[in-house]
Amino acid sequence: MNGEKASSATFIHGGEKIELIKQEMRNPQHQLQYPLQVLYEDEHLAAIYKPAGIPVSGNKFKTVANALEQNLSKSNLPDICYPQPTHRLDYPTTGVLLAGKTSSSIRALNLMFEKKEIEKSYLAVAMGEIKKLKGYFDEAIDDKKAFTSYEVLESVISERFGFLNLVLLHPQTGRRQQLRKHLSIRGNTILGDADYSLEGLLLKGKGLYLHAYSVKFTHPFTKENLTIQAPVPKKFLKLFPIILTSAFTKLDQTQ
């Protein structure tokens, strides 16, 4: 579109120049063989568990987008297409990721994200003391308005980090690295965040403690109310082995 590579998530507003280059259709012999856990699937759409250490999409061969077709069953609907992610998760982030399996479902999910009709919930482990246990972040990101509601589910004392907090996050906008930036701005950087941790506070070798826990939405075609959850990584459970069980009672109440 306008001379640049587009995807199913690219919006058009009228007046753009769109070119279709047939050579870009992938050869099945060169599709990525990468196992993904499927959390939900029907003829229209699917939800998979995105592991850490792989991008959702991009110019690299090893992406979730390139692995979807090998992990999902083919739709029997007439507008079947290559399955495509309909939103993004950062490279080190784990959790639930939605994908469309037909042209109409990709468009429908993209529009629902644009209209904020899909509720996303994240779990993060944030460092330092958080005095106000419930509230919202409204600091602008990249000069754009950004809003995130949060609730501290549990806190434990840490000799190295002062406090470690299990935080439930609900982004109301979709700015790049919004959750990571909001917590960093407040002085409560996410544990393991290589981009925003202060010197001496970076936990190495464990990855980022940010997990896309659930999505909640009304299915655009069946009209079923869906809540799809992704299993919490073991590294979260090691920090909150007993507390997380009680925290999930609170989580379920928010769904």
Beta strands, then each sheet from edge to edge (+ up, - down):
strand 1: 37-41
strand 2: 45-50
strand 3: 80-85
strand 4: 94-102
strand 5: 119-127
strand 6: 134-137
strand 7: 148-158
strand 8: 162-171
strand 9: 210-218
strand 10: 225-229
sheet 1: 1+ 2- 4+ 3-
sheet 2: 1+ 2- 4+ 9+ 5- 8+ 7- 6+
sheet 3: 1+ 2- 4+ 9+ 10-
end
